[in-house]
Amino acid sequence: MPKTAGLLPPKERSHWIRLRTLTTLRWAAVLGQLGAIAVAELYFGFRLELGLCLLVVAAAVLANIVAAAIYPENRRLSETETMLTLLFDVTQLAILLGLTGGLNNPFTLLILTPVTISATALGSRSTLFLAHVAYVFVTIIAFYHLPLVTADGQVLELPDLFQFGFWVAIVIGISFLSLYASRVTSEMNKMSDALLATQMALSREQKLTDLGGVVAAYAHELGTPLATIKLVSSELMEEVEDKPDLRDDVALIRDQADRCRDILRSMGRAGKDDLHMHTAPLEAVVNEAADPHRDRGKEVIFTAEPIHGGAERMPVIRRRPEIIHGLRNLVQNAVDFAEARVWVVAQWSPDEITVRIMDDGPGYPPHLLGRIGDPFVRKRRPGAPPQKERPEYEGMGLGLFIAKTLLERSGAQLSFANGTDPLLSESGRSERRGAVVEVAWPMDRIALAPEEQGALGENRLFEA
C-alpha cells in the first residue's frame, strides 16, 4: 500500500486519547482513594496520617482542575503529554501507598493501571519508561513506608517472605500486562489499518467502474448537439464559398466537431463496456486483472482449461471490483518477485472455479507460509534486500492482505504454497519453482447459471 494512502502513522496514535478521558479516570481514582481512606479511618480504625493522605489526594484534584481550566474538554494529548499525565498518576499513587503501609496495603496492585493504559495508547519507549518508574516506586515503598497501625496500637505487617513475593508479583504483573496490552493493541491497530486500506482499494475500484457509466452517459447526451453543429457548419460552408476567411473558420468548427465526435465515440465505447460488463467470461476477467502488469519486463502466461468433467464452455462470472482488484494484487506480487515468468492458470470443474498464480522467483520463506495473508509481514525472506521496484510497499505484506480480504469477501478460499522446496539447489528445482497462490470459488458464488447468460438488456440512462 502506498505511503500516501492516508493511514495514521503509529507514532500519532496517542493523539486519539482525549484529556477528558484521563481526567475522568482520575476523578474516579480520587473518589476511590477518598472512600478507602474513610473506610480505613472510620470503620477499621486505622491510625493514618490523615492530613498527608488528604494532601496527596488534593494534588490529584488540583491537577484535574488546572487541566480543565487551561485546556478544552475535547483536547487530544500528544504522546509526551499523555506520558507525563500517567507519570503524575503513578507518582501520586506511590506516595499515597507509602503513607498507608507500602506493600502491606492490598491496593498496591493499582499501580499497574497507569502502565497498562500507557501500553494500550503510547509507544514502547514511553511504556518502558513508565514501567521502570513503577518498578522504582514499588521497590522504594517496600522499604520506606509508614506502617498501618490499628486503633489499639497494633502494627499490621506481612512477613518478609510475603512482602517479597508481593513485590515480585507486582513487577511481573507490570511487565506481563504492559507487554500483553501493547502486543494486542498493536495487532488491533495493524488490522484496523489494513482493513481501512482494503476498503479504500475497493472504493477506488468501484469509483473507476462508476466513472465508465458517467462517460457513457455524457457520450450519449452530447452526440445530438455535436451532430447539429456538424450539420449547421456544413450548410454554412456552402454559403461562405466566396468568403475565404469565414470559410476557413467554419471548416475549423466542422473539423473540431468531428474530432469531438471521435473522442466521445471512443470514450462512450469504453464507458458502455464498463456499464454493461456486469458479467464476463472467466478469461476476460483474469486478463483484465493481469493487464496492468504485462509490460513490466516479466512474461505473464495465461492458460484456461476444464478439469474433472467441467463443461467445455468457459464459465461466465460476475465482474465484481473485489475479484478484479484482488487478482490484480496477486499478479502484481508474483511479477514483483518473479525472475522472468508468471503463470496464471484458470480451471473449472462442475462445482468449483480456481485461479492459480505461480512465478519462478525465490518463493515464500517456509517459516512465513502460515502467516501469508496477514497484514504487515515484514520480509519475504530473511536477509532479503529492499525491493527497489516497489519501495512504497516497505515489505509489509499489506498487498497480499488486501487481496486475500477482497477475494474472501467474494466467497473465495485462498491457499499459499511454494512450487518446490526453496532450500533445494537451483538444478533440483522445477521451472515453476516460486510462490503459488490458489484462489478457489464455489461455482454458484460467482458463475452465472446457463439460463442467466442471455442478453444484458437495454442500457439504462445514468443520471449524474
C-alpha positions in Angstrom: 0.0 0.0 0.0 1.5 3.4 -0.9 2.5 5.7 1.9 0.1 8.2 0.6 -2.8 6.0 1.5 -3.8 8.3 4.4 -3.3 5.7 7.2 -2.4 7.1 10.6 1.3 6.6 11.5 1.7 4.6 14.7 3.5 7.5 16.4 0.4 9.6 16.1 -1.9 7.2 17.8 -1.5 8.9 21.2 -3.5 11.8 19.7 -6.5 9.5 19.9 -6.5 10.0 23.7 -8.7 12.9 25.0 -7.7 14.8 28.1 -11.3 14.4 29.3 -10.8 10.6 29.3 -7.8 10.7 31.6 -9.3 13.3 33.9 -12.5 11.3 34.2 -10.4 8.2 35.2 -8.5 10.4 37.7 -11.8 11.6 39.3 -12.8 8.0 39.7 -9.4 7.3 41.3 -9.9 10.3 43.6 -13.3 9.0 44.7 -11.9 5.6 45.3 -8.9 6.9 47.3 -11.2 9.1 49.5 -13.5 6.1 50.0 -10.7 3.8 51.0 -9.2 6.4 53.4 -12.6 7.0 55.0 -13.3 3.2 55.5 -9.8 2.6 56.9 -10.1 5.5 59.3 -13.7 5.3 60.4 -14.7 1.7 60.0 -11.4 -0.2 60.7 -10.0 2.4 63.0 -6.5 2.6 61.4 -4.3 5.5 62.5 -3.5 7.1 59.2 -1.6 10.3 58.6 -4.9 11.8 57.5 -3.5 15.3 56.7 -0.8 14.0 54.4 -3.1 11.5 52.8 -5.7 14.2 52.0 -2.9 16.5 50.7 -1.8 13.8 48.2 -5.4 13.3 47.1 -5.8 17.1 46.8 -2.9 17.2 44.5 -4.8 14.9 42.0 -7.9 17.1 42.4 -5.9 20.2 41.8 -4.3 18.7 38.7 -7.7 17.9 37.2 -9.0 21.5 38.0 -5.9 23.1 36.4 -6.2 20.8 33.3 -9.9 21.7 32.9 -9.2 25.4 33.3 -6.3 25.5 30.8 -7.4 23.1 28.1 -10.7 22.4 26.4 -12.5 19.2 27.2 -12.0 17.8 23.7 -8.2 18.3 23.6 -6.3 15.3 22.4 -3.0 14.8 24.0 0.3 14.2 22.3 2.4 11.2 23.4 4.6 13.3 25.7 1.6 14.9 27.3 -0.1 11.6 27.9 3.0 10.1 29.3 3.5 13.0 31.7 -0.1 12.7 32.8 0.3 9.0 33.6 3.6 9.7 35.3 1.8 12.0 37.6 -0.7 9.4 38.4 2.0 6.8 39.1 3.8 9.2 41.4 0.7 10.3 43.3 -0.4 6.7 43.9 3.0 5.6 45.0 3.2 8.4 47.5 -0.2 7.6 48.9 0.7 3.9 49.2 3.9 4.9 51.0 1.7 6.8 53.6 -0.6 3.8 54.0 1.6 0.8 54.6 3.5 0.3 51.4 3.4 -3.3 50.2 1.2 -4.2 53.2 -1.6 -2.2 51.5 -3.5 -4.5 49.1 -4.3 -1.5 46.9 -0.6 -1.5 45.8 -1.9 -3.6 42.8 -3.5 -0.5 41.4 -0.1 0.8 40.3 -0.5 -1.5 37.3 -3.2 0.7 35.9 -1.2 3.7 34.5 1.3 1.4 32.9 -1.4 -0.7 31.3 -3.1 2.5 29.9 0.3 3.5 28.5 0.8 0.2 26.8 -2.6 0.5 25.0 -2.2 4.1 23.9 1.5 5.1 23.7 4.7 3.8 22.1 7.0 1.3 23.6 9.5 3.9 24.7 7.0 5.7 26.9 5.6 2.5 28.2 9.1 1.2 29.2 9.8 4.5 30.9 6.6 4.3 33.0 7.2 0.7 33.8 10.7 1.3 35.1 9.4 4.3 37.2 6.7 1.9 38.6 9.5 -0.7 39.4 11.4 2.0 41.3 8.4 3.3 43.3 7.3 -0.2 44.2 10.8 -1.0 45.4 11.1 2.2 47.4 7.8 1.8 49.2 8.7 -1.8 50.0 11.5 -0.4 52.3 10.3 3.1 53.2 6.7 3.5 54.2 4.5 4.4 57.1 3.1 1.4 58.9 -0.6 0.5 59.2 -1.4 0.9 62.9 -4.8 -0.1 64.3 -6.7 1.7 67.0 -5.2 -0.4 69.8 -1.6 0.3 68.5 -1.1 -3.0 66.7 1.1 -2.8 63.6 -0.2 -4.8 60.6 2.7 -6.0 58.6 3.1 -9.0 56.3 6.0 -11.4 56.8 9.1 -10.5 54.8 8.7 -13.5 52.5 5.2 -12.5 51.7 6.2 -8.9 51.0 9.0 -10.1 48.7 6.5 -12.4 46.9 4.1 -9.5 46.6 6.9 -7.3 45.2 7.8 -10.0 42.6 4.2 -10.4 41.6 3.7 -6.7 41.0 6.9 -6.4 39.0 5.9 -9.4 36.9 2.4 -8.1 36.6 3.6 -4.7 35.3 5.9 -6.4 32.8 3.4 -9.0 31.6 0.3 -6.7 31.4 2.2 -3.9 29.6 3.7 -6.4 27.1 0.4 -8.2 26.6 -1.7 -5.0 26.2 0.9 -3.4 23.9 1.0 -6.5 21.7 -2.8 -6.9 21.5 -3.3 -3.2 20.8 -0.6 -3.3 18.1 -2.3 -6.2 16.4 -5.7 -4.4 16.5 -4.2 -1.2 15.1 -2.5 -3.1 12.3 -5.7 -4.9 11.4 -7.6 -1.7 11.5 -5.1 0.0 9.2 -5.1 -3.0 6.9 -8.9 -3.2 6.7 -9.1 0.6 6.0 -6.6 0.1 3.2 -8.8 -2.7 1.8 -11.9 -0.6 1.9 -10.0 2.2 0.2 -8.9 -0.1 -2.6 -12.4 -1.5 -3.1 -13.9 2.0 -3.1 -11.3 3.1 -5.7 -12.2 0.2 -7.9 -15.9 0.9 -7.6 -15.4 4.6 -8.5 -13.5 3.6 -11.6 -16.4 1.3 -12.6 -18.9 4.1 -11.9 -16.8 6.5 -14.0 -17.3 4.3 -17.0 -21.1 4.8 -16.7 -20.7 8.6 -16.4 -18.6 8.6 -19.6 -21.1 6.5 -21.5 -24.0 8.8 -20.4 -22.2 12.0 -21.4 -21.1 10.5 -24.7 -24.7 9.6 -25.5 -26.1 13.0 -24.4 -23.5 15.1 -26.3 -23.9 13.1 -29.5 -27.0 15.0 -30.7 -25.7 18.6 -30.2 -22.4 17.7 -31.9 -24.3 16.3 -34.9 -26.3 19.5 -35.1 -23.1 21.6 -35.0 -21.7 19.5 -37.9 -24.9 19.9 -39.9 -25.1 23.6 -39.5 -21.4 24.1 -40.2 -21.7 22.1 -43.4 -24.6 24.4 -44.6 -22.6 27.4 -43.7 -19.7 26.2 -45.8 -21.9 26.4 -48.9 -23.0 29.9 -48.0 -19.5 31.3 -47.5 -17.7 29.8 -50.5 -16.9 33.3 -51.8 -15.5 34.4 -48.4 -12.2 32.5 -47.7 -11.7 33.9 -44.2 -15.2 32.8 -43.0 -14.9 29.5 -44.9 -11.7 28.6 -43.0 -13.3 29.4 -39.7 -16.4 27.3 -40.5 -14.2 24.5 -41.7 -12.3 24.6 -38.4 -15.6 24.4 -36.5 -16.7 21.4 -38.5 -13.3 19.6 -38.1 -13.3 20.2 -34.3 -16.9 18.9 -34.1 -15.7 15.7 -35.9 -12.8 15.4 -33.5 -15.2 15.7 -30.5 -17.4 13.1 -32.1 -14.5 10.6 -32.5 -13.3 11.3 -28.9 -16.7 10.8 -27.4 -17.3 7.7 -29.6 -14.2 6.0 -28.2 -15.0 7.2 -24.6 -18.6 6.1 -25.0 -17.5 2.7 -26.2 -15.2 2.2 -23.1 -17.8 3.5 -20.8 -20.6 1.4 -22.3 -18.4 -1.7 -21.9 -17.9 -0.9 -18.3 -21.6 -0.3 -17.8 -22.7 -3.5 -19.5 -20.0 -5.8 -18.4 -21.5 -6.8 -15.1 -20.6 -10.3 -16.2 -17.8 -11.6 -18.4 -16.1 -14.9 -19.3 -13.6 -16.0 -16.7 -10.7 -15.4 -19.1 -11.7 -11.8 -19.7 -11.9 -11.0 -16.0 -8.5 -12.6 -15.3 -6.9 -10.9 -18.2 -8.3 -7.6 -17.1 -6.8 -8.1 -13.7 -3.4 -9.0 -15.1 -3.2 -6.4 -17.9 -1.6 -3.6 -15.9 1.4 -5.9 -15.1 2.1 -7.4 -18.6 4.5 -4.6 -19.6 6.8 -4.7 -16.6 9.6 -6.9 -18.1 8.2 -10.2 -17.0 6.3 -12.7 -19.2 2.7 -13.4 -18.0 1.4 -16.6 -19.4 -2.3 -17.3 -19.2 -4.0 -20.7 -19.7 -7.6 -21.9 -19.2 -8.9 -25.4 -19.1 -11.8 -27.5 -17.7 -10.9 -30.2 -15.2 -12.8 -33.1 -13.5 -15.6 -33.2 -16.0 -16.1 -29.4 -16.3 -18.0 -28.0 -19.3 -16.1 -27.3 -22.4 -17.6 -23.8 -22.5 -15.8 -21.3 -20.3 -17.9 -20.2 -17.4 -19.3 -16.6 -17.3 -18.7 -15.0 -14.0 -19.8 -11.8 -12.2 -17.4 -9.0 -12.9 -17.0 -7.7 -9.4 -14.5 -5.0 -8.4 -13.2 -7.0 -5.4 -12.4 -10.0 -7.7 -10.5 -7.9 -10.2 -8.6 -5.9 -7.6 -7.8 -9.0 -5.5 -6.5 -10.9 -8.5 -4.6 -7.9 -9.7 -2.8 -7.6 -6.4 -1.8 -11.3 -6.5 -0.5 -10.9 -10.1 1.4 -7.8 -9.0 3.1 -9.7 -6.2 4.1 -12.5 -8.5 5.5 -10.1 -11.1 7.4 -8.2 -8.4 9.3 -11.3 -7.3 9.5 -13.4 -10.4 12.7 -13.7 -12.3 11.3 -14.0 -15.8 7.8 -15.6 -15.9 4.5 -15.7 -14.2 1.9 -18.3 -14.9 -1.8 -17.7 -14.4 -3.9 -20.9 -14.8 -7.7 -20.7 -14.7 -9.6 -24.0 -14.3 -13.1 -25.1 -13.7 -15.0 -28.2 -12.7 -18.7 -28.7 -12.3 -18.6 -27.4 -8.7 -15.6 -25.1 -8.5 -13.6 -22.3 -10.3 -9.9 -22.0 -9.4 -7.3 -19.4 -10.5 -3.7 -20.4 -9.7 -0.9 -17.9 -9.9 2.7 -19.1 -10.0 6.1 -17.5 -10.6 9.7 -18.6 -11.0 11.1 -16.4 -8.1 12.6 -17.5 -4.8 9.2 -18.4 -3.3 7.9 -17.8 0.2 10.2 -18.5 3.2 8.9 -21.7 4.8 8.7 -20.1 8.3 6.3 -17.5 6.9 3.9 -19.7 5.0 1.5 -19.9 7.9 1.4 -16.1 8.1 1.0 -15.2 4.4 -2.1 -13.0 4.1 -1.7 -11.4 7.5 -1.0 -7.6 7.4 2.5 -6.2 7.9 4.6 -9.4 7.4 7.9 -7.5 7.2 10.1 -9.7 4.9 9.6 -12.1 2.1 12.8 -14.0 3.1 15.4 -13.4 5.8 18.2 -11.1 4.8 16.5 -10.0 1.6 17.5 -6.6 0.3 14.7 -4.0 -0.1 12.7 -4.3 -3.3 13.7 -1.4 -5.5 10.8 -1.9 -7.9 8.2 -1.5 -5.2 9.7 0.7 -2.4 6.3 2.1 -1.5 5.2 -1.3 0.0 8.0 -1.4 2.6 7.7 -5.2 2.7 4.7 -5.2 5.0 2.6 -7.8 3.2 -0.3 -5.3 3.0 -1.0 -6.0 -0.7 -1.5 -9.7 0.0 -3.8 -8.9 2.9 -5.9 -6.7 0.7 -6.1 -9.3 -2.0 -7.0 -12.0 0.5 -9.7 -9.9 2.2 -11.3 -8.8 -1.0 -11.3 -12.3 -2.6 -12.6 -13.9 0.6 -15.4 -11.3 0.5 -16.4 -12.7 -2.9 -16.6 -16.2 -1.5 -13.1 -17.5 -2.4 -10.8 -19.6 -0.4 -7.0 -18.8 -0.7 -4.1 -21.1 -0.2 -0.4 -20.2 -0.4 2.5 -22.6 -1.1 5.8 -23.0 -2.9 6.2 -24.7 -6.3 9.3 -26.5 -5.0 11.3 -26.5 -1.8 13.2 -23.2 -1.6 16.0 -24.9 0.2 16.8 -27.2 -2.9 19.7 -26.3 -5.2 18.9 -24.4 -8.4 19.4 -27.5 -10.5 17.0 -29.5 -8.4 14.1 -27.1 -8.7 11.4 -27.0 -11.4 10.7 -24.1 -13.7 7.6 -23.1 -11.7 9.5 -23.1 -8.5 8.4 -19.9 -6.9 5.3 -18.8 -4.9 2.0 -20.4 -5.7 -1.3 -18.8 -4.8 -4.6 -20.7 -5.5 -7.9 -18.9 -5.4 -11.0 -21.2 -5.4 -14.7 -20.2 -5.6 -17.7 -22.5 -5.4 -19.2 -22.4 -8.9 -22.5 -21.0 -7.7 -20.9 -18.0 -5.9 -19.5 -16.1 -8.9 -20.6 -18.0 -12.0 -23.9 -17.4 -13.9 -26.3 -20.3 -14.4 -26.8 -21.1 -18.1 -30.3 -19.5 -18.1 -28.8 -16.3 -16.8 -26.3 -15.9 -19.7 -28.7 -14.3 -22.1 -28.8 -10.7 -23.4 -28.0 -7.9 -21.0 -30.9 -5.8 -21.9 -31.1 -2.1 -22.8 -28.6 0.3 -21.4 -30.2 2.5 -18.7 -29.7 6.2 -18.5 -27.0 7.1 -15.9 -28.1 10.2 -14.0 -25.0 12.1 -12.7 
